């Protein structure tokens, strides 16, 4: 089945308020829709949340990477990926953008494979789970928030949004101040609601260790990206030795080899490598295989429409992530046929490929090109 044509659409939806982590501010929700045409079939997937480079991503996909795979057989997916990676290295100076663009096309290739075979990508990736627990990303730094507001947010996520848990933002204040925020969150969540914390590389190893010890009594599922980016692997390995809380990282890596770096350093108990940032499902599956060999579990940074199929395919797949608050992510609720959530778990779609059916009214309302 030969690839005939590639197209991409950038989407940007402005948000009604600013959401901040320890090292960033979010004012819009963005994504890229990638469509590959091959002998009567068309992929329909969306990836990523690059808020600054939508137009450039479209150009890279359509004008740089797409021509490198036109005429290739979709079923030769490893060769297709190598051609994409080679074109990215040769013609794109920004490696992060290059691997994100590769990811868009690689995801579309797998969608076509599933559609051609009339099976889900979940089946192609191993078919291990039929559902997965889903957690919200929350606890953002927003002007005017009180400690009580974090308790109320956790209760809402549990009782109204139906979430299994929450990944809570930390790293933007002192260890003591952020520990007080986590304490309030646990009070509102109750004992059976998962709480993880995510510093987004906000601290040095000493402050991350201090914070970890302060929150150990609150039954924390994992501590994500505790240490500054410039020495993160060494720093996380140090923190990991000094706390009982498992350490999670990987979302900032842009290659499977970057995940290997974390494993070699003994820095992680869990890896949340993002297929939409790091070369697509082909690269993610390589990282997942490496993790399985050393007893490290797999998560995925955001993107539940892609992550469900990947994590559901492997035995060591764990939790899906989403933005349950519609003010933070209007896409998740409206852009596709989101699977049902029951008792904190999300069903894994069984339609062919990634099973995504886009809401084209919304796409056309917010498309940039």
C-alpha positions in Angstrom: 0.0 0.0 0.0 1.9 3.0 -1.3 1.9 6.5 0.3 0.5 8.9 -2.2 0.1 12.3 -0.5 0.7 13.9 2.9 -1.2 16.9 4.4 -1.2 18.6 7.8 -3.4 21.1 9.7 -2.4 23.2 12.6 -5.1 23.9 15.2 -4.9 26.6 18.0 -7.6 27.3 20.6 -7.0 30.3 22.9 -7.7 29.5 26.6 -9.8 31.7 28.9 -7.1 31.9 31.6 -3.4 31.2 32.1 -2.3 27.8 33.5 1.2 27.7 35.0 3.6 25.0 36.0 6.9 25.6 37.7 8.7 26.5 34.4 6.0 27.4 31.9 2.7 29.3 31.2 -0.1 28.0 29.0 -2.5 30.3 27.1 -3.7 28.1 24.3 -4.3 24.4 23.3 -2.7 23.5 20.0 -2.3 20.4 17.9 -1.4 19.0 14.5 -3.7 16.9 12.4 -1.9 14.6 10.0 -3.5 12.9 7.0 -1.6 10.4 4.8 -3.4 9.3 1.7 -2.6 5.7 0.5 -4.7 3.8 -2.1 -8.1 4.9 -0.9 -7.4 5.1 2.8 -6.7 8.3 4.8 -5.2 8.6 8.3 -6.9 10.8 10.8 -4.8 11.5 13.9 -3.8 14.5 16.0 -0.6 14.9 18.0 1.2 17.3 20.2 0.7 20.7 21.8 3.4 23.0 20.3 2.1 26.5 21.1 4.7 28.4 19.1 5.4 26.5 15.9 2.1 25.3 14.3 2.8 26.8 10.9 6.4 25.6 10.9 5.2 22.0 11.8 2.8 22.0 8.9 5.6 23.1 6.6 8.0 20.5 7.8 5.4 17.7 7.5 4.2 18.7 4.0 7.3 20.1 2.4 10.3 18.4 4.1 9.4 15.0 5.6 6.3 14.1 3.5 8.2 14.0 0.1 10.8 11.6 1.7 8.1 8.9 2.1 5.8 9.4 -0.9 5.9 6.1 -2.8 6.9 4.1 0.2 4.9 1.0 1.3 3.0 1.7 4.5 3.7 -1.8 5.6 7.4 -1.2 5.6 7.0 1.0 8.6 10.5 0.6 9.9 12.0 1.7 6.6 9.5 4.6 6.5 10.6 5.7 10.0 14.3 5.6 9.0 13.6 7.7 6.0 11.7 10.2 8.1 14.4 10.3 10.7 17.1 10.7 8.1 15.3 13.6 6.4 14.8 15.2 9.8 18.5 15.0 10.6 19.5 16.4 7.2 17.0 19.2 6.7 15.7 20.4 10.1 18.1 22.2 12.4 15.8 22.1 15.4 15.9 18.5 16.6 12.9 18.9 18.9 10.7 20.2 16.1 12.1 17.5 13.7 11.2 14.6 16.0 7.8 16.0 16.7 7.1 16.2 13.0 8.4 12.7 12.5 6.0 11.7 15.3 3.0 13.1 13.5 3.8 11.1 10.3 4.8 8.0 12.1 1.5 8.0 14.1 -0.4 8.5 10.8 1.4 5.5 9.3 0.3 3.3 12.2 -3.2 4.5 11.8 -3.1 3.5 8.2 -1.7 0.1 9.1 -4.6 -0.5 11.4 -7.1 0.7 8.9 -5.7 -1.5 6.2 -5.8 -4.6 8.4 -9.1 -3.6 10.0 -7.7 -3.8 13.6 -6.9 -1.3 16.3 -3.3 -0.1 16.9 -3.9 -1.4 20.4 -4.0 -4.9 18.9 -1.0 -4.2 16.7 0.9 -3.0 19.8 0.2 -6.2 21.8 -3.4 -6.0 23.0 -2.6 -6.5 26.6 -5.2 -4.3 28.4 -8.8 -3.5 27.6 -9.0 -0.4 29.8 -6.6 1.8 31.8 -7.0 4.1 34.8 -7.0 7.8 33.8 -5.7 10.7 35.8 -6.1 14.4 35.4 -3.3 17.0 35.3 -4.1 19.6 37.8 -2.9 21.7 40.8 -1.8 24.5 38.5 -0.4 27.8 39.8 -3.1 30.3 39.1 -3.3 33.7 40.7 -5.5 34.0 43.7 -5.7 30.2 44.5 -6.0 29.2 48.2 -5.1 25.9 49.8 -8.8 25.1 50.1 -9.1 25.4 46.3 -6.8 22.5 45.9 -8.9 20.3 48.2 -12.0 21.3 46.2 -10.3 20.6 42.9 -9.3 17.0 43.9 -12.9 16.4 45.1 -14.3 17.6 41.8 -11.9 15.5 39.8 -12.9 12.4 41.8 -16.6 12.9 42.1 -17.6 14.9 39.0 -14.9 14.2 36.4 -14.7 10.5 37.3 -10.9 10.5 37.5 -8.8 7.8 39.1 -6.3 10.4 40.3 -4.4 13.6 39.7 -0.9 14.6 38.7 -0.3 17.7 40.8 1.9 20.6 39.8 4.8 21.5 42.1 8.3 22.9 41.8 7.3 26.6 41.5 7.5 27.5 45.2 9.7 26.5 48.1 9.6 22.8 49.2 7.7 23.7 52.3 5.1 25.8 50.4 4.5 23.2 47.8 4.3 20.5 50.5 1.4 22.5 52.0 -0.4 22.5 48.7 0.0 18.7 48.4 -1.3 18.2 51.9 -4.4 20.2 51.0 -4.8 18.2 47.9 -4.7 14.9 49.8 -7.2 16.2 52.3 -9.7 16.9 49.5 -8.9 13.7 47.6 -9.3 11.2 50.3 -7.2 8.1 50.8 -8.2 6.1 47.7 -7.5 8.8 45.1 -4.1 8.6 43.4 -1.9 11.7 43.7 1.4 12.1 41.9 3.5 15.3 41.8 5.2 16.9 38.9 7.9 19.5 39.3 8.6 20.0 35.6 12.4 20.2 36.4 11.8 23.0 38.9 14.3 22.2 41.7 17.9 21.2 42.4 18.5 17.8 43.9 18.7 19.1 47.5 15.3 20.9 47.4 13.7 18.1 45.5 14.9 15.7 48.2 13.6 18.0 51.0 10.2 18.2 49.3 10.0 14.4 48.7 10.6 13.8 52.4 8.0 16.3 53.4 5.3 14.7 51.3 6.1 11.0 51.9 3.3 10.8 54.5 0.7 11.6 51.9 0.9 8.4 49.8 2.3 9.9 46.6 2.3 7.6 43.6 5.4 9.2 41.9 7.5 12.3 41.8 7.9 13.5 38.2 10.9 15.4 36.8 12.2 16.7 40.2 15.5 18.2 39.0 16.7 21.0 36.7 17.1 20.0 33.0 20.9 20.6 32.8 21.7 17.8 35.3 18.5 16.0 35.5 19.6 12.3 35.2 22.3 12.6 37.9 20.0 14.7 40.1 17.1 12.3 39.8 19.3 9.4 40.6 20.3 11.2 43.8 16.8 12.0 44.8 15.7 8.4 44.0 18.2 7.1 46.5 16.8 9.4 49.2 13.1 8.9 49.0 10.6 6.1 49.1 8.5 7.8 46.3 9.1 6.4 42.8 10.7 8.8 40.3 9.1 9.3 36.9 10.6 11.1 33.9 10.9 10.9 30.1 8.4 13.5 28.7 11.2 15.9 27.9 13.2 13.3 25.9 12.9 13.5 22.1 14.3 10.0 21.3 14.2 6.5 22.6 18.0 6.9 23.1 17.2 9.7 25.6 15.1 7.2 27.6 18.1 4.8 27.6 20.1 7.7 29.2 17.7 7.8 32.1 17.8 4.0 32.5 21.6 3.9 32.4 21.8 6.5 35.1 19.4 4.6 37.5 17.3 7.7 37.5 13.7 6.4 37.1 11.2 3.9 38.3 8.7 4.9 35.6 9.1 6.5 32.2 6.4 8.8 30.6 8.1 9.1 27.2 5.8 11.1 24.8 5.4 9.5 21.4 4.1 12.8 20.0 7.4 14.5 21.0 9.9 11.8 20.4 9.5 10.2 17.0 6.1 8.5 17.2 4.8 5.1 18.2 7.8 3.4 16.5 10.2 5.1 18.8 7.9 4.8 21.9 7.8 1.0 21.4 11.6 0.9 21.4 11.7 2.8 24.7 9.0 0.6 26.2 11.0 -2.5 25.3 14.1 -1.1 26.9 12.1 -0.3 30.1 10.6 -3.8 30.2 14.0 -5.4 30.3 15.0 -3.5 33.5 11.7 -3.5 35.4 10.7 0.1 34.7 7.0 0.8 34.1 5.6 2.9 31.3 3.4 5.9 31.3 2.8 8.6 28.6 2.9 12.3 28.8 -0.7 13.5 28.0 -2.2 12.7 24.6 -4.7 10.0 25.7 -5.9 9.5 22.1 -2.5 8.1 21.3 -1.4 6.8 24.7 -4.3 4.5 25.2 -3.3 2.3 22.2 0.4 2.3 23.2 0.0 1.7 27.0 -2.8 -0.7 26.4 -0.6 -2.8 24.3 2.1 -3.6 26.8 2.1 -5.4 30.2 3.9 -2.6 31.9 1.6 0.2 30.7 0.1 2.1 33.6 -1.9 5.4 33.5 -3.5 7.6 30.9 -3.3 11.4 31.5 -5.7 14.1 30.4 -6.8 17.6 31.2 -10.2 17.0 32.7 -10.8 20.8 33.2 -12.4 22.0 29.9 -10.8 25.4 30.4 -7.4 23.8 30.2 -8.1 21.5 27.2 -11.2 22.1 25.1 -9.8 19.6 22.5 -10.1 16.5 24.7 -13.8 16.9 25.2 -14.7 18.0 21.7 -12.3 17.1 19.0 -12.8 13.4 18.8 -15.0 10.4 19.8 -13.6 10.2 23.3 -14.1 6.7 24.9 -16.2 6.4 28.0 -14.8 6.6 31.5 -16.2 4.4 34.3 -14.9 4.0 37.8 -11.8 6.0 37.0 -10.9 3.9 34.0 -11.0 4.6 30.3 -11.9 2.1 27.7 -9.3 1.5 24.9 -10.9 2.2 21.5 -11.3 -0.8 19.3 -11.9 0.9 15.9 -9.4 0.4 13.2 -6.1 2.3 13.6 -6.2 4.8 16.4 -10.0 4.8 16.1 -10.1 8.6 16.0 -13.1 10.3 14.4 -12.5 14.1 14.3 -15.0 16.8 14.9 -14.4 18.8 11.7 -16.6 21.6 12.7 -14.3 22.4 15.6 -11.2 21.8 13.5 -12.3 24.2 10.8 -13.2 26.8 13.4 -9.7 26.9 14.9 -7.4 25.7 12.1 -4.5 28.0 11.3 -4.0 26.9 7.7 
